[in-house]
């Protein structure tokens, strides 16, 4: 596989960063089916729940030294959800927004909004012959805040 991380200070107030992986994880032999002794022909198949691509891009804006706003795009590629590589999850793209404000040397606060567009997505997906497709639902839009006080 290939891992990468890039950062570019585009201007005094703007920066962009990107990172991710491109990889293919494959079975090196045949395996038995879950809860069975039946041998499945998996040699060379992609490993279950292993996307070939994970990536993120962060666009940062710092209008003044005490304030930083960052928009992040996170992307997970598709992956197979069963040993035979017959079923797949299409992957997803999410946007997150972060704001950090420093009020003094001792006090700063942050606001974070995850899944900004409130997109339905799966944290994890799999397939079984008993249940079919199963999706472990990701978090809806969520807002978090914090205050840090240093003594």
C-alpha positions as CSV (number, residue, x, y, z in Angstrom):
1,X,0.0,0.0,0.0
2,X,0.9,3.7,-0.1
3,X,0.4,6.2,2.7
4,X,0.7,9.9,2.2
5,X,0.6,13.2,4.1
6,X,0.8,16.6,2.6
7,X,0.6,20.2,4.0
8,X,0.7,23.5,2.1
9,X,0.6,27.0,3.7
10,X,-1.2,28.6,0.7
11,X,-1.1,32.1,2.2
12,X,-0.5,33.7,5.6
13,X,-4.1,32.9,6.8
14,X,-4.9,29.8,4.7
15,X,-3.5,26.2,4.7
16,X,-4.5,22.9,3.4
17,X,-3.5,19.4,4.5
18,X,-4.3,16.0,3.1
19,X,-3.5,12.5,4.1
20,X,-4.6,8.9,3.5
21,X,-3.8,5.5,2.3
22,X,-4.2,3.4,-0.9
23,X,-3.9,-0.3,-0.1
24,X,-5.2,-3.6,-1.1
25,X,-5.5,-6.3,1.6
26,X,-6.1,-9.8,0.3
27,X,-6.5,-13.3,1.7
28,X,-3.4,-15.4,1.1
29,X,-5.4,-18.7,1.3
30,X,-8.8,-20.1,1.5
31,X,-10.7,-19.9,4.9
32,X,-13.6,-21.7,6.5
33,X,-17.0,-20.1,6.6
34,X,-18.0,-18.6,10.0
35,X,-19.7,-21.2,12.3
36,X,-19.0,-23.9,9.7
37,X,-16.2,-26.2,8.5
38,X,-17.0,-25.5,4.8
39,X,-13.9,-24.2,3.0
40,X,-14.6,-21.0,1.0
41,X,-12.4,-20.1,-1.9
42,X,-11.1,-16.7,-0.7
43,X,-7.4,-16.9,-1.8
44,X,-6.8,-13.6,-3.6
45,X,-10.1,-12.0,-2.5
46,X,-10.1,-8.7,-0.7
47,X,-10.3,-8.9,3.1
48,X,-13.8,-8.2,4.5
49,X,-14.3,-4.5,5.6
50,X,-10.9,-3.4,4.2
51,X,-11.4,-0.3,2.0
52,X,-8.7,0.3,-0.6
53,X,-8.8,4.0,0.0
54,X,-9.1,6.2,3.1
55,X,-8.4,9.9,2.8
56,X,-9.0,13.3,4.3
57,X,-8.4,16.9,3.4
58,X,-8.4,19.8,5.9
59,X,-8.8,23.4,4.8
60,X,-7.7,25.8,7.5
61,X,-8.3,29.5,8.0
62,X,-6.7,31.6,10.7
63,X,-7.8,35.2,10.3
64,X,-6.0,36.2,13.5
65,X,-3.6,34.4,15.8
66,X,-6.2,33.6,18.3
67,X,-8.9,32.1,15.9
68,X,-8.7,29.1,13.7
69,X,-11.5,27.6,11.6
70,X,-11.1,24.2,9.8
71,X,-13.3,22.4,7.4
72,X,-12.4,18.7,6.9
73,X,-13.6,16.2,4.3
74,X,-13.2,12.6,5.2
75,X,-13.6,9.9,2.6
76,X,-13.8,6.1,2.9
77,X,-13.8,4.0,-0.2
78,X,-15.9,1.0,-0.9
79,X,-15.2,-2.4,0.5
80,X,-16.5,-5.9,0.4
81,X,-18.7,-7.1,3.2
82,X,-18.5,-10.8,2.7
83,X,-15.7,-13.4,2.3
84,X,-16.7,-14.2,-1.3
85,X,-16.5,-10.6,-2.4
86,X,-20.1,-10.7,-3.7
87,X,-21.5,-7.8,-1.5
88,X,-20.1,-4.4,-0.9
89,X,-20.5,-1.2,1.0
90,X,-20.1,1.9,-1.3
91,X,-18.2,3.9,1.2
92,X,-19.0,7.5,2.3
93,X,-17.8,11.1,2.4
94,X,-18.3,13.3,5.5
95,X,-17.7,16.9,6.3
96,X,-16.6,18.2,9.7
97,X,-16.2,21.8,11.0
98,X,-13.9,22.9,13.8
99,X,-13.5,26.3,15.5
100,X,-10.8,27.1,18.1
101,X,-10.7,30.5,19.9
102,X,-8.0,31.5,22.3
103,X,-9.2,34.2,24.8
104,X,-6.1,34.5,26.8
105,X,-2.9,32.6,27.6
106,X,-4.9,30.5,30.1
107,X,-8.3,30.1,28.4
108,X,-9.4,28.8,25.0
109,X,-12.6,27.2,23.7
110,X,-13.5,25.0,20.8
111,X,-16.6,24.1,18.9
112,X,-16.8,21.0,16.7
113,X,-19.5,19.9,14.3
114,X,-19.2,16.4,13.0
115,X,-21.1,15.1,10.0
116,X,-22.0,18.6,9.1
117,X,-24.4,17.6,6.3
118,X,-26.1,15.0,8.5
119,X,-25.5,12.3,6.0
120,X,-26.6,8.7,6.6
121,X,-23.5,6.4,6.6
122,X,-22.2,3.2,8.2
123,X,-19.4,3.1,10.6
124,X,-19.1,-0.5,9.5
125,X,-21.0,-2.7,7.2
126,X,-21.1,-6.5,6.7
127,X,-23.1,-9.2,5.1
128,X,-24.2,-12.6,6.4
129,X,-26.3,-15.3,4.7
130,X,-28.6,-15.2,7.8
131,X,-29.2,-11.5,8.1
132,X,-28.2,-10.1,4.7
133,X,-26.7,-6.6,4.6
134,X,-26.0,-5.1,8.1
135,X,-25.1,-1.5,8.6
136,X,-23.8,-0.2,11.9
137,X,-25.1,3.3,11.6
138,X,-22.7,6.3,12.0
139,X,-23.5,9.3,14.1
140,X,-25.8,12.0,12.8
141,X,-24.7,15.6,12.9
142,X,-23.3,16.2,16.3
143,X,-22.1,19.3,18.0
144,X,-19.3,19.3,20.7
145,X,-17.9,22.2,22.7
146,X,-15.0,22.4,25.1
147,X,-13.3,25.0,27.3
148,X,-9.7,24.7,28.4
149,X,-8.4,26.5,31.4
150,X,-4.7,26.3,32.3
151,X,-3.4,27.2,35.7
